[in-house]
Amino acid sequence: MSALTPQSDMPTPTTDKITQAAMETIYLCKFRVSMDGEWLCLRELDDISLTPDPEPTHEDPNYLMANERMNLMNMAKLSIKGLIESALNLGRTLDSDYAPLQQFFVVMEHCLKHGLKAKKTFLGQNKSFWGPLELVEKLVPEAAEITASVKDLPGLKTPVGRGRAWLRLALMQKKLSEYMKALINRKDLLSEFYEPNALMMEEEGAIIAGLLVGLNVIDANFCMKGEDLDSQVGVIDFSMYLKDGNSTKGNEGDGQITAILDQKNYVEELNRHLSATVNNLQAKVDALEKSNTKLTEELAVANNRIITLQEEMERVKEESSYILESNRKVTKDRTADGHALTEARKQLKEETQLRLDVEKELEVQIGMRQEMELAMKMLEKDVCEKQDALVALRQQLDDLRALKHELSFKLQSSDMGVKQKSELNSRLEEKTNQMAATIKQLEQRLRQAEKDRQLAQQDNRLFKQEFGDKINSLQLEVNVSFWQDGKLKIQEENAKLKQPQREENTSLNFSLLFLFQNICKNCGGVFCEACSANELPLPSSINPESVCNPCHKQLIQQYSTSPL
């Protein structure tokens, strides 16, 4: 770790003491690491003084832990940023001797050791970050290969060496960010190894895991066999990141120019990439067009070749037939020269072989033609199917549009029907309410009329009971008075008549008396003895009375037509 000497413009009596205190080991908890542009700045905390105090100050542990986390996070930012920039500038694969890469592993080691719980062993307490890294293979199965490789490496005897080898293999695999995210997300498992205020348990750990994603653009290559990872001393070299505070403002313009140039280079690279993509696509299109034209020309040449071969085959057949005929003539003519016969046979064999070769080539050309025709048919079929599918899709689209229009029309009509039905329903409800009110009124009137009818019937019944006996007695008195008047008249007539006629008068009196007894109680007329059996109840009397036949028929008809 580099030594820092606090700068002061004016010397003081305590300069030597301050210098001596600053030369001692600098711990991260005594300084705050901050970023100024692309540089690292170490600033002393306000509550820490290098001058000796008579009594030691007591600091808050939580504040110190938070300060350490912030410092480590800033160091990780600077280390990752510097490593990416230097790797991109070099444009090559990084190895284990590269200084920024070594510093990155040192910073990661400090981050993993922050807040680590000490395990008690027979030799004392031991702090190792290899335990949390072993958990990664349980969370991410792909990390099992790295863990197995680390355990199989020769020369690694301590857990610290295994942890350092694991970090290097994960960076080579470009999965370091993924493994760290998976480990940080399981706080329940990390609580067994870290204190509650440790970096891995707080949000700074998640930030560092996110920053590690940028290292996926770096290609690293490490040789683990010859490297001593157990005895390495993890010391952060701040000289790579420190700068003078006065040079900050002077370099702001350079930083902006650098950023603008980086953006310009990025846009140019993107433009070149897009141009190359367009050129590649255009070249592919040209190649396809050329191949299509070439295939068409080859097809025409093959067709011409097939026609030529067919003509040649016909000619060879004619020549072979002519040679066969000539050979037959030669065999018949035994006097011919034997040498000519041999030449003819040789020529026949050559022509036969030539014909076979031509036939084979013709078959090959025919096969090629058939394959090309089959390919063309398949292409035409594919085009037809796609056209049919396109037509079907257009038809379905038209059908869907028509269905949508029809559904919208039906929806409008149904809305109008619903409105009409709702209006009709409201009118019917009003009419129903009115009819219900009318029915109630009619029922009330009906009850009142029924009461009036019952009262009238009761009054009529009482009237009949009261005046029925009087009417009967009066009718009897009238009959008796009629009978007495008739009797007096008969007596007067009998007195005037002679004595021989008394018997005849007596019979007449009896007939008159019977006549008075057969008087109709309805019309007052006299009826004969045959009609005296007709009796009906009359309104003027309660008991049935004798009536004549005409009155009996009339009353029967009235009683049958009138309601009860």
C-alpha positions in Angstrom: 0.0 0.0 0.0 1.4 3.3 -1.0 2.3 5.8 1.7 0.6 9.2 1.7 2.0 12.4 3.2 -0.6 15.1 3.9 0.3 18.3 2.1 0.4 21.7 3.9 1.3 25.1 2.6 2.7 26.5 5.8 5.0 24.4 8.0 3.9 24.0 11.6 5.6 22.7 14.7 3.7 19.4 14.4 4.8 18.7 10.8 7.1 15.9 11.8 4.5 14.2 13.9 1.9 14.5 11.1 4.3 13.1 8.6 5.2 10.2 10.9 1.5 9.4 11.5 0.8 9.6 7.7 3.6 7.2 7.0 1.9 4.5 9.0 -0.4 1.9 7.6 -3.5 3.6 6.0 -6.7 1.8 6.6 -9.8 2.3 4.5 -11.8 3.2 7.5 -9.6 6.3 8.2 -10.1 7.8 4.7 -13.0 8.3 2.3 -12.4 7.2 -1.2 -14.2 9.4 -3.7 -14.3 9.6 -7.5 -13.4 12.9 -9.3 -14.0 12.3 -13.0 -11.8 9.4 -13.9 -9.5 9.7 -10.9 -9.5 8.4 -7.3 -9.3 10.9 -4.5 -8.5 10.1 -0.9 -9.9 12.6 1.6 -9.4 12.5 5.3 -12.5 12.3 7.4 -13.5 15.4 9.4 -13.6 13.5 12.7 -10.0 12.1 12.3 -7.0 14.2 13.1 -3.4 13.3 12.7 -2.4 15.4 15.7 -2.1 13.4 18.8 -4.9 13.8 21.3 -4.7 13.4 25.0 -7.5 10.9 25.0 -8.5 8.4 22.2 -11.8 9.0 20.4 -14.5 6.4 20.3 -16.0 6.0 16.8 -19.3 4.5 15.8 -18.8 0.9 14.3 -21.7 1.2 12.0 -20.4 4.5 10.6 -17.0 2.9 10.1 -18.5 -0.1 8.3 -20.6 2.2 6.0 -17.4 4.2 5.3 -15.5 1.1 4.4 -18.3 -0.2 2.1 -18.4 3.1 0.3 -14.6 3.1 -0.2 -14.6 -0.4 -1.5 -17.4 0.3 -3.9 -15.6 3.3 -5.3 -12.4 1.4 -5.6 -14.3 -1.4 -7.4 -15.8 1.2 -9.8 -12.4 2.7 -10.6 -10.8 -0.7 -11.0 -13.5 -2.1 -13.3 -13.5 1.1 -15.4 -9.8 1.3 -15.7 -9.5 -2.4 -16.6 -12.2 -2.1 -19.3 -10.6 1.0 -20.8 -7.1 -0.4 -20.8 -8.3 -3.7 -22.3 -10.2 -2.0 -25.1 -7.2 0.3 -25.8 -4.8 -2.7 -26.0 -7.2 -4.8 -28.0 -5.7 -8.1 -26.9 -6.3 -11.0 -24.4 -5.2 -10.1 -20.9 -3.0 -12.4 -18.9 -2.2 -12.7 -15.2 0.8 -10.4 -15.4 -1.3 -7.4 -16.4 -1.2 -4.9 -13.4 -4.8 -3.5 -13.7 -6.1 -7.0 -13.7 -4.1 -7.9 -10.6 -5.4 -4.9 -8.8 -9.0 -5.8 -9.8 -8.6 -9.2 -8.1 -7.1 -7.6 -5.1 -10.1 -5.2 -4.8 -12.6 -8.1 -5.3 -10.7 -10.0 -2.5 -11.1 -7.1 -0.2 -14.8 -6.8 -1.0 -15.4 -10.5 -0.3 -13.4 -10.3 3.0 -15.3 -7.2 4.3 -17.4 -8.1 7.3 -16.5 -11.8 7.1 -17.1 -13.8 10.2 -14.1 -15.6 11.7 -14.3 -19.4 12.1 -12.8 -21.0 15.1 -10.4 -23.8 14.4 -7.7 -25.7 16.3 -5.1 -23.3 15.1 -7.1 -20.2 16.0 -9.6 -18.0 14.1 -9.6 -18.1 10.3 -11.3 -15.7 7.8 -11.7 -17.1 4.3 -14.1 -16.1 1.5 -13.9 -19.6 0.0 -16.9 -20.7 2.0 -19.4 -18.3 0.3 -18.0 -19.0 -3.1 -18.6 -22.7 -2.6 -22.3 -21.9 -2.2 -22.5 -20.7 -5.8 -22.6 -24.2 -7.3 -25.8 -24.9 -5.3 -27.4 -21.8 -6.7 -26.1 -21.9 -10.3 -25.4 -25.5 -11.5 -23.0 -24.1 -14.2 -20.5 -23.1 -11.4 -20.0 -26.7 -10.3 -17.4 -27.1 -13.1 -15.4 -24.2 -11.8 -15.5 -25.5 -8.2 -14.4 -29.0 -9.3 -11.6 -27.5 -11.3 -10.4 -25.4 -8.4 -10.4 -28.4 -6.1 -8.4 -30.5 -8.6 -5.7 -27.8 -9.2 -2.4 -28.9 -7.8 -0.4 -26.6 -5.5 -3.5 -25.0 -3.8 -3.4 -25.7 -0.1 -5.3 -22.8 1.5 -8.9 -21.7 1.1 -7.6 -18.2 0.2 -5.8 -19.7 -2.8 -8.8 -21.6 -3.9 -11.0 -18.5 -3.7 -8.5 -16.5 -5.8 -8.4 -19.3 -8.4 -12.2 -19.4 -8.4 -12.4 -15.7 -9.2 -10.0 -16.0 -12.1 -11.8 -19.0 -13.6 -15.2 -17.2 -13.3 -13.7 -14.2 -15.1 -12.3 -16.4 -17.9 -15.8 -18.0 -18.2 -17.4 -14.5 -18.3 -19.9 -15.5 -15.6 -18.5 -13.6 -12.6 -21.3 -11.1 -12.6 -24.0 -13.8 -12.9 -22.5 -15.8 -10.0 -22.1 -12.8 -7.8 -25.8 -11.7 -8.4 -27.0 -15.2 -7.5 -24.9 -15.2 -4.3 -26.0 -11.7 -3.2 -29.7 -12.5 -3.7 -29.5 -15.2 -1.1 -29.0 -13.1 2.1 -30.2 -16.0 4.2 -27.2 -18.1 3.2 -24.7 -15.3 3.4 -25.8 -14.5 6.9 -23.8 -17.6 8.0 -20.6 -16.1 6.8 -20.9 -12.3 7.0 -21.8 -9.7 9.6 -25.1 -7.8 9.1 -23.2 -4.6 8.0 -20.9 -6.4 5.6 -20.6 -5.3 2.0 -22.1 -8.5 0.6 -25.2 -8.0 2.8 -25.8 -4.4 1.8 -26.8 -2.7 -1.4 -23.2 -1.9 -2.3 -22.7 -5.6 -3.1 -25.5 -5.5 -5.6 -24.0 -2.4 -7.2 -20.6 -4.1 -7.6 -22.3 -7.2 -9.0 -24.0 -4.9 -11.6 -20.7 -3.3 -12.5 -19.1 -6.7 -13.1 -21.4 -7.1 -16.2 -19.1 -4.8 -18.1 -16.2 -7.3 -17.7 -17.9 -9.7 -20.1 -16.3 -7.8 -23.0 -12.8 -8.7 -21.8 -11.0 -11.8 -22.9 -8.7 -13.1 -20.1 -6.3 -16.0 -20.1 -4.7 -17.4 -16.9 -2.3 -20.2 -16.2 -3.0 -21.6 -12.8 -0.4 -24.4 -12.5 2.7 -22.3 -12.2 1.2 -19.4 -10.1 1.5 -19.3 -6.4 -2.0 -18.1 -5.2 -1.6 -19.1 -1.6 1.2 -16.7 -0.6 0.2 -13.6 -2.6 -0.3 -10.4 -0.6 -3.5 -8.6 -1.5 -2.5 -4.9 -1.3 -4.4 -2.2 -3.2 -2.1 0.1 -5.2 -3.6 3.6 -4.9 -1.0 5.1 -7.1 -2.8 3.9 -10.2 -5.9 6.0 -9.3 -4.5 9.0 -7.4 -4.1 12.5 -8.8 -3.4 16.0 -7.6 -6.5 17.9 -6.7 -5.4 21.0 -8.6 -5.4 19.2 -11.9 -9.0 18.3 -11.8 -10.3 21.5 -13.4 -7.6 21.6 -16.0 -8.5 18.1 -17.2 -12.3 18.6 -17.4 -12.1 19.8 -20.9 -9.9 16.9 -21.9 -12.4 14.5 -20.4 -15.3 16.0 -22.3 -13.3 15.9 -25.5 -12.4 12.3 -24.8 -16.1 11.5 -24.2 -17.1 13.2 -27.4 -14.4 11.4 -29.4 -15.5 8.1 -27.8 -19.1 8.8 -28.9 -17.9 9.8 -32.4 -15.9 6.5 -32.6 -18.8 4.5 -31.4 -21.2 6.1 -34.0 -18.6 5.6 -36.8 -18.1 1.9 -35.7 -21.9 1.4 -35.6 -22.2 3.1 -39.1 -19.4 0.8 -40.5 -21.1 -2.2 -39.0 -24.5 -1.3 -40.5 -22.8 -0.5 -43.8 -21.1 -3.9 -43.8 -24.4 -5.6 -42.9 -26.1 -3.8 -45.8 -23.3 -4.7 -48.2 -23.5 -8.4 -47.1 -27.2 -8.5 -47.6 -26.8 -6.8 -51.1 -24.1 -9.3 -52.0 -26.4 -12.2 -50.9 -29.2 -10.7 -53.0 -26.9 -10.4 -56.0 -25.5 -13.9 -55.5 -29.0 -15.3 -55.4 -30.0 -13.4 -58.6 -26.9 -14.6 -60.3 -27.5 -18.2 -59.2 -31.0 -18.0 -60.4 -29.9 -16.7 -63.8 -27.2 -19.3 -64.0 -29.6 -22.1 -63.1 -32.0 -20.9 -65.8 -29.1 -20.8 -68.4 -28.0 -24.3 -67.3 -31.5 -25.6 -67.7 -31.6 -24.3 -71.2 -28.2 -25.7 -72.0 -29.2 -29.0 -70.5 -32.4 -29.1 -72.6 -30.3 -28.3 -75.8 -27.8 -31.0 -74.7 -30.5 -33.5 -74.3 -31.9 -32.8 -77.7 -28.5 -33.1 -79.3 -27.8 -36.3 -77.5 -31.1 -37.7 -78.6 -30.2 -36.8 -82.2 -26.8 -38.4 -81.8 -28.3 -41.5 -80.3 -30.7 -41.8 -83.3 -27.8 -41.4 -85.7 -25.7 -43.9 -83.8 -28.6 -46.4 -83.9 -28.9 -45.9 -87.6 -25.1 -46.3 -88.1 -25.1 -49.4 -85.9 -28.0 -50.9 -87.8 -26.2 -50.1 -91.1 -23.0 -51.7 -89.7 -24.9 -54.8 -88.6 -26.4 -55.2 -92.0 -23.0 -54.7 -93.6 -21.6 -57.3 -91.2 -24.2 -59.7 -92.1 -23.4 -59.2 -95.8 -19.7 -59.6 -95.0 -20.3 -62.8 -93.1 -22.2 -64.2 -96.1 -19.5 -63.2 -98.4 -16.7 -65.5 -97.2 -14.5 -64.4 -99.9 -14.1 -60.9 -98.3 -10.9 -59.9 -96.7 -10.6 -61.0 -93.0 -8.8 -57.8 -92.1 -11.7 -55.7 -93.2 -14.0 -57.9 -91.0 -11.8 -57.4 -88.0 -11.8 -53.6 -88.6 -15.5 -53.7 -89.0 -15.9 -55.6 -85.7 -13.6 -53.2 -84.0 -15.5 -50.2 -85.4 -18.7 -51.9 -84.3 -17.4 -52.3 -80.7 -16.3 -48.6 -80.7 -19.6 -47.5 -82.0 -21.4 -49.7 -79.5 -19.3 -48.3 -76.6 -19.9 -44.8 -77.9 -23.6 -45.5 -78.0 -23.5 -46.8 -74.4 -21.6 -43.7 -73.3 -24.1 -41.5 -75.0 -27.0 -43.3 -73.5 -25.4 -43.0 -70.0 -24.8 -39.3 -70.4 -28.3 -39.0 -71.8 -29.7 -40.7 -68.7 -27.7 -38.4 -66.5 -28.9 -35.4 -68.3 -32.5 -36.7 -68.2 -32.1 -37.3 -64.4 -30.8 -33.8 -63.9 -33.5 -32.4 -66.1 -36.1 -34.3 -64.1 -34.6 -33.1 -60.8 -34.7 -29.5 -62.1 -38.2 -29.9 -63.3 -39.2 -31.4 -59.9 -37.5 -28.5 -58.1 -39.3 -26.0 -60.4 -42.6 -27.8 -59.8 -42.0 -27.7 -56.0 -41.2 -24.0 -56.2 -44.3 -23.4 -58.3 -46.3 -25.5 -55.9 -44.9 -23.6 -53.0 -45.7 -20.3 -54.7 -49.2 -21.5 -55.5 -49.8 -22.6 -51.9 -48.5 -19.2 -50.6 -50.8 -17.4 -53.1 -53.7 -19.6 -52.0 -52.9 -18.9 -48.4 -52.7 -15.2 -49.1 -56.1 -15.4 -50.9 -57.5 -17.3 -48.0 -56.1 -14.8 -45.5 -57.6 -12.0 -47.6 -60.9 -13.7 -47.7 -60.8 -14.3 -44.0 -60.0 -10.6 -43.5 -62.9 -9.7 -45.7 -65.1 -12.1 -43.8 -63.9 -10.7 -40.5 -64.6 -7.1 -41.8 -68.1 -8.1 -43.0 -68.7 -9.9 -39.7 -67.5 -6.9 -37.8 -69.8 -4.7 -39.8 -72.7 -7.1 -39.3 -72.0 -7.3 -35.6 -71.9 -3.6 -35.3 -75.2 -3.3 -37.2 -76.7 -6.0 -35.0 -75.3 -4.2 -32.0 -76.9 -0.9 -33.0 -80.2 -2.6 -33.8 -80.1 -4.5 -30.5 -79.4 -1.3 -28.7 -82.4 0.3 -30.5 -84.5 -2.7 -29.7 -83.4 -2.6 -26.1 -84.3 1.1 -25.9 -87.7 0.5 -27.5 -88.3 -2.5 -25.2 -87.2 -0.4 -22.2 -89.6 2.4 -23.2 -92.4 -0.1 -23.8 -91.6 -1.8 -20.5 -91.8 1.6 -18.8 -95.2 2.4 -20.4 -96.5 -1.1 -19.6 -95.3 -0.6 -16.0 -97.2 2.7 -15.9 -100.3 1.0 -17.4 -99.9 -1.8 -14.9 -99.7 0.6 -12.1 -102.8 2.4 -13.4 -104.7 -0.8 -13.9 -103.6 -2.0 -10.4 -105.0 1.3 -9.0 -108.2 0.8 -11.0 -108.5 -2.8 -9.9 -108.1 -1.7 -6.3 -110.8 1.0 -6.8 -113.1 -1.6 -8.5 -112.4 -4.1 -5.7 -113.3 -1.5 -3.2 -116.5 -0.6 -5.2 -117.2 -4.3 -5.5 -116.9 -4.9 -1.8 -119.1 -1.9 -1.2 -121.7 -3.1 -3.7 -121.5 -6.6 -2.1 -122.1 -5.0 1.2 -125.0 -3.0 -0.2 -126.5 -6.1 -1.8 -126.2 -8.1 1.4 -127.9 -5.3 3.3 -130.7 -5.1 0.6 -131.2 -8.8 0.8 -131.3 -8.7 4.5 -133.8 -5.8 4.4 -135.9 -7.6 1.8 -135.9 -10.7 4.0 -136.9 -8.7 7.0 -139.6 -7.0 4.9 -140.9 -10.3 3.7 -140.9 -11.7 7.2 -142.7 -8.6 8.6 -145.3 -8.1 5.8 -145.8 -11.7 4.6 -148.2 -12.7 7.4 -150.1 -9.4 7.0 -150.5 -9.9 3.3 -151.8 -13.4 3.9 -154.2 -12.3 6.6 -155.4 -9.4 4.4 -155.9 -11.8 1.4 -157.8 -14.2 3.6 -160.0 -11.3 4.9 -160.6 -10.2 1.4 -161.5 -13.7 0.4 -163.8 -14.0 3.4 -165.4 -10.7 2.6 -165.9 -11.8 -1.0 -167.4 -15.0 0.3 -169.6 -13.2 2.8 -170.8 -10.8 0.1 -171.5 -13.7 -2.2 -173.3 -15.5 0.6 -175.5 -12.5 1.4 -176.3 -12.1 -2.3 -177.3 -15.8 -2.4 -179.4 -15.5 0.6 -181.2 -12.6 -0.8 -181.7 -14.4 -4.0 -182.9 -17.5 -2.2 -185.3 -15.5 -0.2 -186.8 -14.2 -3.4 -186.9 -17.6 -5.0 -189.3 -20.2 -4.2 -188.9 -23.1 -1.9 -188.4 -25.8 -4.7 -185.3 -24.1 -5.8 -183.5 -24.2 -2.5 -181.6 -27.4 -3.2 -180.3 -25.9 -6.5 -179.2 -22.8 -4.6 -177.4 -24.8 -2.0 -175.3 -26.5 -4.7 -174.6 -23.1 -6.3 -173.4 -21.8 -3.0 -171.0 -24.7 -2.6 -169.7 -24.1 -6.1 -169.1 -20.4 -5.4 -167.3 -21.3 -2.2 -165.0 -23.7 -4.1 -164.6 -21.0 -6.7 -163.4 -18.6 -4.1 -160.9 -21.1 -2.8 -159.3 -21.6 -6.4 -158.2 -18.0 -6.9 -154.6 -17.3 -8.3 -152.5 -15.5 -5.7 -150.5 -13.8 -8.5 -153.0 -12.4 -11.0 -156.2 -12.8 -8.9 -158.0 -15.0 -11.5 -160.0 -18.1 -10.8 -158.7 -21.5 -12.0 -160.2 -24.9 -12.2 -159.6 -27.9 -9.9 -157.1 -29.4 -12.3 -154.8 -26.4 -12.0 -154.9 -26.2 -8.2 -151.8 -28.4 -7.8 -149.4 -25.6 -9.1 -147.7 -23.8 -6.2 -144.7 -21.4 -6.3 -143.2 -19.0 -3.8 -144.2 -15.4 -4.5 -142.4 -12.1 -3.6 -145.4 -11.2 -1.5 -145.3 -14.3 0.7 -142.7 -16.6 2.1 -144.7 -19.9 1.8 -145.6 -21.3 -1.6 -149.0 -20.2 -3.0 -151.5 -21.6 -5.6 -151.2 -20.0 -9.0 -152.8 -20.6 -12.4 -151.1 -22.4 -15.3 -150.1 -19.1 -17.2 -148.7 -17.5 -14.1 -146.9 -20.7 -13.2 -145.2 -20.8 -16.7 -144.4 -17.1 -16.5 -142.9 -17.3 -13.0 -140.9 -20.4 -13.9 -139.4 -18.6 -16.9 -138.6 -15.5 -14.8 -136.9 -17.6 -12.1 -134.8 -19.4 -14.7 -133.6 -16.2 -16.4 -133.1 -14.0 -13.4 -129.7 -14.3 -11.4 -129.8 -15.6 -7.9 
